[in-house]
Structure formats: C-alpha cells, structure tokens
C-alpha cells in the first residue's frame, strides 16, 4: 500500500470524529456542533463535559446527577496522598505529580450507589460500564491531585472537597482554602470550557493511540499527560506569563520582541500550528480576562497585555509578511489564570485538569470504532549488509582478506583470488566511474548479477579492503582504485577477468 511521507502528520487524517472541528483557515472551533464562543458564554464545565460525552445538552435533572457523580469521586485514597506527599518533598514539577497521581489512583473503590450510571444513552456504544466510571473518576480526581500536591509543596495540609461547590469552584477552594468569588469562579470556568477539547492535538492523539491497542483508559490518560507537559504543547503557559510580566514591568514590548527575534528565539504566546488567523479561543479568553480585570480594578496589567499583543503582532508581521502570526490561546489564558489566583507553576496542570475530559471523550470514541493505530516509517538506514564473524572484523567486513590492511598494495597478481569473480570486478568498475559515493540500489543496478543474495555476497568480499561503506554510500578505497587502475591498463588482464 502506498504511503505519504509526512513526519508531523499534519496532512494525514487518522480519524473521523463527532467531537470537535478545528478550522485553522477560518479561525473556527466547533465542539459538538456549537461554536466555542457560544459554549463558553453559556455553559459550565460539567454541562460542556456532558455534551462532549453524550452528544447533547443535559436536562436539569441529568446535569444535577452528573455534578453529584463527579463530586462523589473527588477524594484521593491514602496511597496516592502519601505518594504526592513524598513527591512534593522531592520538589518535582506539578505535571509529574499529575502523571504519578493519575497512574496510581485505584479506580475500583466506588460503592454500588456511586457506580450507578450517569452517562445513559450516550452516542459512544462502549459496552463496559466500568469504563464510563473510569471517565468520571479521572475527570473528578485530577483537580484534587493538583491541589493536594501544591499544598504539600508549600508545607500545608490538603483540604477536603466541598460537595456544595461545583467542579471549578471546588478546585479553587482546594488550592486556597477559601470559597472563590463569583468573578473568580466564572473566570476559571470560562477557561475550563474553552480548553476542554481541541481536536487531535498531540496529547489527544497519544491517548487514542494507547486505547487503540485495547490498553486501559488510565494508561491512555497517563500517556496523554506525558505528552501534554512538553513545552511545545501545553507546557509553556508559565513561560508565557513570565513574558507578560517582564514586558509589563519593563514597559517596552517592542524592544523585547525585537531582541528575542534577533537572538533567534521563539516568542512565547504567538503563532499556532493550526490557526492561520487568530485563535478563536484567544478571543474568548481575552474577553473573559477583560471582564475579570475590570472588575478586579487591575486595568493597568490588562492594558499592558493588550499593547504587547498589538506591538508583537506588528513586529512579527514586519519580519514574516507572508504569515499571519497572532496571539495563541496561551497568551490570554496565562493572564486569566493569574487573575483568578492560580499560581503560574500550576498553569499547565490546571490546563490538564480541564483537558482530561476531552482526552477521555476521544478515548471512548476511539473504542467505539476501534482500529489499531499503526503508522509506517520510511527506512533511511543502510542496506545490503551481511554478517561478519567476530574474528574477521579487524577489516570491518571483509571475510576473505584476513590480514590487516597494509599501507601499500601488494602486486595485483596476489589479489586475483579476490577478483576471480567477474561480478566483483564489475562492482569495482562501476564504482570507478563515479566521483561521489553511490547508493546501494544504484550500485546493484550497475552490475549483471540479478540475484540480490549473490550480489551481497560479492560486495561483502570487497569490503572494506577494496570498497568502503560510507554514510553517503559506497566508494572505492585507495587499494580498490589502485587495482582498477592496474586492471584498466592491462587489456589482456581485463579480458581474462571478464571471461
């Protein structure tokens, strides 16, 4: 089957999905049929997650039961709590804590009442009800993992969840010990809804690949976390905020941008792999940040951020006129997360606390119509190599010339035993006609031997004393060129060898 070489899979469609449509040319993001702008303006996180899993909006009763089901699954078992305490002492990254916590949480501790189905009639026909319970458990527990680790890292004891608080509000409460204000809760909820799902990004593709092997959901989400923490994916939010803070304090955004670009450095928070226009999520979060900062009376920081966006996009347009490089979702996400009180060190982990719902939805969709994800690779290594016995490797592959290569060539008559086969001389002559090393396939096509095994055998007799196997291809050694020169000057000898 013919294949398309695209090492970054940018032009390869690997799945059909009903979850999300990302249109990078038009700057549109559609989640289950709803524009992200409409969803973020009207839905809470639980409502959006229900939509993602079910394919429809919940009724009031369904939404209440869904919230209760998530709330009942927030607590950490003692073994995970102990693990996070020890990890905090080692001062690892919060994303490492998320990875460890997700992998370690036992998912079979729910009682019968808690195991009652709350995802009924879903479009995803996964037969095993426990798989759906794992989804709820994973979504519910990640915020607890993040908050528990953060408090241990700061020398504080973790706080028990409050069942009267919704998913987002409870997360802020677990971090600070205080019930969030309505503005803080709404600001963070807008972030959670906006970044819940975004197509087959690297972490989502990783999760789908893992479950395609029929591995378990916990393994898939653990792998997704590992992918997401990379700085080229979700792991650069804190550095984006550091940029915003530095520019705000210095007050010279243009100078900062030009200095970074002249140094050949990437400008954090600008330029998305998919979007050729402004990221629609950036617009949503910019509006949310504007609402929050105006209410909080911190217009100076927001104004600095706006000015930096304008200046940076102007300089980028000047330097790269053929591209429309705009602020990414991370730009205003960092500003909003800071505003609602999330520490910069937890920005990526907070992003993951939302995105885990999207990962799970994709895993269920993959399982509903599963096929093993198995792309091909293009081999660019060496070919035509044959095994050399250990005792003969002092000449790097020649099993006939059993003495180390000498500085001067013995008389040509002494090499006739090696050159007794016409095919070997054909190989030498083919190489002599080329000034540059040639590929194995080209060399093989230059001789009359049709059998690949025989050709490889003859080639092996000539390496490395007469023929060198370089990284760029095959070429004559000095000894091989001397032999060819001698043969070509002796017409009778050439005729005898080729008979």
Secondary structure, 3 states (H helix, E strand, C coil): CCCCCCCCCCCCCCCCCCCEEEECCCCEEEECCEEHHHHHHHCCHHHHHHHHHHCCCCCHHHHHHHHHHHHCCCCCCHHHHHHHHHHHHCCCCHHHHHHHHHHHCCCCCCCCCCCCCCCCCCCCCCCCHHHHHHHHHHHHHHHHHHHHHHHHHCCCCCCCCCCCCCHHHHHHHHHHCCCCCHHHHHHHHHHHHHCCCCCCCHHHHHHHHHHHCCCCHHHHHHHHHHHHCCCCCCCCHHHHHHHHHHHHHHCCHHHHHHHHHHCCCCCCCECCCCCCCCCHHHHHHHHHHHHHHHHHCCHHHHHHHHHHHHHHHHHHHHHCCCCCCCECHHHHHHHHHHHHCCCHHHHHHHHHHHHHHHHHHHHHHHHHCCCCCCCCCCCCCCCCCCCCCHHHHHHCCCCCCCCCCCCCCCCHHHHCCCCCCHHHHHHHHHHHCCCCCECHHHHHHCCCCCCHHHHHHHHHHHECCCEEECCCCEEECHHHHHHHHHHHCCHHHHHHHHC
